[in-house]
Amino acid sequence: MLSAGQIVSAAGDASERWRNADFPPRVRATQAIVRRTGYTEPVVDYALDALFGSIDRATLVATIAGELGSLEALDGFITRPGRPDVFFRSVGTVAIVSSDTTIGVAIPAFVFALCAKARVGVKDRDDGLVAAFAASLADERPELRSAMSVAAWSGEDPDAGAIALLARAGAVVAYGRSASLAAIRAGTAPAARFFGFEHRTSVGYVTRENLDDPSAAAACARGIATDALLYDGDGCLSLHAAFVERGGALGPAAFAALAAKAFDAAAIEFPAGYSEFDPATAAYASAARFRAAQGEGAVFGGTTGPHLIVLDPPRDQAPPLLRRTLALYAVDGPEEALTIVRRHQLPLEAVASDWAGRDDVEALAIASGASRLAPLGTLQRPPLGGEHGGVGRILPFVRPIYR
């Protein structure tokens, strides 16, 4: 049996090959992902760079050691100061179900489950990204081939093989819509661990301190544009609402105009996968323009692509979770932002802010229920060592025995 260190090295080496944009399997996967998602090639390249750039041996070792005490705890008993010796064994079989939006979301869980020495079955998407990466892992370590199975099936209508996989899995990780998660959970063994990651969203916060500095304000605008436009606003790390503090040298309306320019620039780097708004976004934009004509808020449309910023939308309406659309709220402080989040029960994955050391902004993130506080512009590059969705990376796949 391979040691945990050998599996970690194989994962790091395979990921290094995938960081090369000219690596033939990546070239094929890129085109397949473009066809499946409708995202443009620069967006897909960004996603693959971020994904495989985060998976390296040092980060894997540090993450596992942070959760288990050491990498060697996966190979046998280790000593712990003041506690009994412990050995973390795999839960046996792990099933992982990919989402229909986020590119490669299943791959980090796949890698950590393999490091736990589990047998891993993955539900892939039609683009075959997980299967292609699994082939690279097998090239690095042929011994891993028997521990991996990858196939495509519908989350709401799994085939016989998928049903059998879910029934015998000791842990199931699934990403997707409520209906899909319910169907997957129903097929999971009662004693199995189930980790369902439903669709969520993220918000931003711009402090008055950053609005006092023109360069800092511009950086915040660029960060918001990147976080909002990548993946056409799909996925739990896409920014759909942002709060801008009053009282800075640059007011919320002026910042909205600055953000609109940043959106136009970002849309050149990360163009939309479509040329016109869908009906829901068009209706939202029309209503916002009507309000603006009555002196309520303002609307900024895209000149280089389809995107939309609405300043001060009605607070009795939830922020729209629409593609490439941002609701921008002027607030006096974090408490006002938290009131809006709580009023609409926004399911947050992350809060993005260049919070300038402000404890009250950190308190906003904590109270909001988000699992991550990140600098603006980095939402779409989550660190591998973080607890995505508030869940550990390798802990779901191991059981301890202590002596």
N, C-alpha and C positions, 0 to 999 in steps of 0.2 A: 504494500500500500504506500502511496506517495505521502510524504510528510506535508504538513501545512505549509512549510517554507517552500517546498518544491511547487506546490499548487500556486502559491502567491507569485513565485517567480514566473511561472508559465503565464499567469494572467497579465502580469506586468509586461512580459515580452510580447505577448499577442497584441496587447493594447498599443504598444510602441509601433508595431507594424501598421496598425489602423490609423495612427496619427499622420501617416503619409498619404496625402490626397491622391497620389498616383498608384497606391497599392491596389492591384486589380480587383480584389473582392470589395474594397471600399468604393471604387469607381462604379461597379455594378450595383452595389447597394444604394449609392447616392441616386442613381437614375431611378431605381425601383421606389425609393422613398418619395422622390419628386412626383412620380406617377400616382402613388397611393394618397399622399397628403394634399397635393396641389401647391405645396410650398415651393418657392423658387430655389434654385440651386445654391445661391449664396447663403440662404437661411439653413439649408440642410448641411452645408459644409460647416457652418458655425456650430450646429448641433453636434456633429460628429467630432469636431475638434474639441468642444467642451467635454463631451462624454469620455472620449478616450484619452484626452489630456489629463483627466482627473484620476485615471486608474493607473497607478504605478506602484512598484513594490514598496517604497517607503511609506506611502500613504496607506496602503493596505495593512502593512505591519503595525503602523501607529494606531490605526482605527481598531484593529482586532485587540491589540494590547490595551488600548484604552477601555475596552468593554470587558475583556476577559482577564486582564492582568498581564498576559504575555501571549505571544504566538504559540509558544511551546505548550500552552494549556490545551491545545487541540490535539497534541500527540501523546500526552500522558499526564500524570499527576505533577502539579507544581506546588511549591510551598507558598503560603500567604502569611505575612506577619499578623499574629494575633487571631488567625482563623485556621480551620482545618485545611489540609491539602485538597486540591480540587482538580478535576479532569473534565473538560467539556467535550461531550460526545455529540454527534449529529442526531437530529430527530428522526433520521432514517431517510424518508423520501420527502422532497419538497416540490410543491407545484407552484409555478409562477405564471400569472396571466397578464399579458401586456395590455396597455390601454390602446385606444384607437387614435390618440393624438400625439402625446409626447414621444419624441423619437428616442428609441433605445431605453425607455424607462425601466424595462425589466433587467437590463444587463448588470447594473450594480448588484441587485439582489441575487442574480444568477451567479456572479463571481463570488460573493460572500457565502452563498450556500455551498458552492464547490469547495471553498476554503474550509468550511465546516465538515467536509468529507461526506456530505449528503449525496444521495442520488437525486438528480434534479430534472424535472420535466417542465418545459416552458411552452406556453401558448404564444406562438409568434404571430406577427402580422403578415399580410400578403407580401410585404417587401422582403421578407426573409433575412432581416438584419441579424436577429439573434442566432439563426442557423448558420449564417456566414461567420459570425464571431466564434461560435462553438467549433466550427471547422478549423479556425486558426488556433484555438486552444488545443485541439486534438493534434494539430501539426507540431505544437510545442511539446506536448506530453500525450502520446498515444494512449497511455493508461487512463486518461480522463474520458476517452470515448464511451466506455461502458457506463460511465456515471451520468451521461447527458442524453436527453431525448428532447427534440424540438419539433413542434408541429403547429400548423395553423388550424384554428377552429373558432367558432363563434362563442363568445362568452355567454350568450343567452340560449345557445343551442349546441352544447358540446357533443362530440361524437362518442362512440363507445369507448375508444381508447382514452379520451379525456375524462369521461365519467369514472373509469377505473382508476386513473391517476389521482383524481380528487378524492376518491373513496379511500385510497391507501396512504395518502400523504399525511405526514406528521405535522406539517406546517404548510399553509397556503397563503400566498401573497398575491393580491389581485388589485388591478387598477382599472377604473372605468365608471360607467354610469350606475345609478342606483339599481336599475333593473338587472343589469349584468352581475353586479355584486351579489344581489339577492339570489340569483340563479346559481352562482358559483358556491355561495355559502350553503345553499340547500343541498348541494352535492358533496359537501365536505363531511368527513367523519366527525361524529360528535366530540371526540376527545382531541381532535386536531386543533392546533393554533390557527386562527384566521386573522389575517391582516388585510383589511379592505381599505383602499385609498380612493375615496370618492372624489368627484370633481370639486375643486376648490378655486379660490382666487387670491390675489395679492393686492395690497394697496401701498401707496407712497406717502411720505410726509416731508415737507420742505420747511425748514426752520427759518425764522426771521434773521438769525445770524448769517445764514448763507445768502439771504437776500440783501444783506448789507455789503456784500463783496461781489462786484460784477463777474469776476472770473468764477467764483464759487457758484453763483446763480446760473451761469451758463453751463457749468459742469452738471448741476442738478437737472437742468432742462435736457441735456444730452442723455443723462442716465435714465430719466423718465421715458424719453423717446425710445431708447433701446429696449427697456423693459416692457413697454407697451406694444411695440410693433413686431418684435421677433415672434415667429410662429403665428403671425397674423392674429395675435391675441388669444390663441388657444392655449390651454394648459393651466395648471394651478399656479405657476410662477409668472404668469402674464399680469401686467398691471392694468387694472380697469378703473381705479379711482385713486386720486391723490389729494392730499390736503396741504394747503399753502397758508402759512401764518401771515396774519396782518401785522403791521407795525415795523416791517423792514423798509430799507431804503427803496426797494423795488416792491410795489404793491402786487396783489394777486392778479389783477387784470394785466399789468405789464409782464408779469411772469408767464401768464397764459400765452401772450403774444410771443414771448421768447421761446416757450415750449413749442409753439406752432412752427417756428423756424427750425427748431431742432428736429421736429417730426419730419419736415420736408427733407432735411439732410439725411436723417436715418433711413428714410424710405428709398433713397438712392442706393445706400449700402445694402439694405435688406428690403428689396421690392416686394410688394404684395403678390400673392398668388392669384389675384383676380383683379379686374379692372373697374368694377362698379360695386356699390354697396348692395348687400342683400336687402330684401324688403323691410326687415325689422330695423336695420340700421338706418335705412333711408327714412323710415317713418319717425325714428327717434331724432334724426337730424332736422327733419321738417318741423317737428314740434318745438325743438330748441330754437330754431330760427324765428318761429312765430313769437316765442317768449322774448327773444332778444329784440325783436321789432317793437315790443311793448315796454322795453327798457329793463327787462329781467335777464341778467346774465349776458353772455356773449358766446358766439360760435366761431370756431376756427376750422376750416376745411383744408384738405390737402391740395397742394399745387403740383406735387410730384407723384401722387398716388392717392388711393382711397383711404383716408384716415380722418379722424374727427376728434376735436377737443371741445367739450361743452363746459363753460365756466358757470359755476353756481346753478346747477340744475335743481329742480324741486327736491327738497329734503324729505318730503313724505313719499318719495319714490326711491326704490333701491337703485344703486348704480347699475347701469346696463352692462351685462356681461356679453357685450357684442364685440365683433372682430374689429381690431384696430381703432377702438373707441375709448376715450378717457373722459371720465367725469372729474372735474377739478373744483374742489370746494375751498372757499376762503374761510379760515377759522381763526379764533383768537388763541387757541392752544390745544394741546393733545386731548384734554377732557372733552372738548367739543367734537373732535374727530372720533373719539371713542363712543360718544353718544350716537353718532350716525352709524358706526359699525354695529353697535348693539341693537339699535332700533330696527335694522334690517337683517339682523342675525347673519351677517356676512361670514361664510365659512372661510377663514383665512389660512393660507399656508405660510405667507410671509408678509412682513412689513419692511419696506425699503426706505431708507432715510440716511442722509449725511447729517447725523443727529448732533454733531458738534459737542459731544460730551454731555448732552442734556439727559439727566436722570428721568425727567418726565416723559421724554420720548421713548426711552427704554421701558418705562412703566406702561405706556400705551401699548407697545408691542406685547408685553407680558399679559396685560389684561385683555387684549383682543382675542386671545386664544391661538395666535399664530405660533408656529414652531420654529420660526427663523426671523432674525433681525439682520438685514443685509444692507450694505452701501447701495445707493442708487446706481443703476447700470450693471449690477452684478446678479440680479435675480435669476437670470437664465443660465448662470454658471454655478450651481450649488456645489459646495465642496463635498467630496466623497466621504469625508470624515464626519459630516454633520448627520443629525438624526432626522432624515426625511420624514415628514409627517409626524414627527415626535416619536419615531420608533428606531430602536438601535439597528445597526447594520448587520451584525452577525448573531446577536442574542436571539432573534427569532428562530434560528436554525440549530440551536444547541440545547442540550440538557446537561446540567452538572451532576457529577457524582463526587462526593467528598469523603475523606477518611480522616 
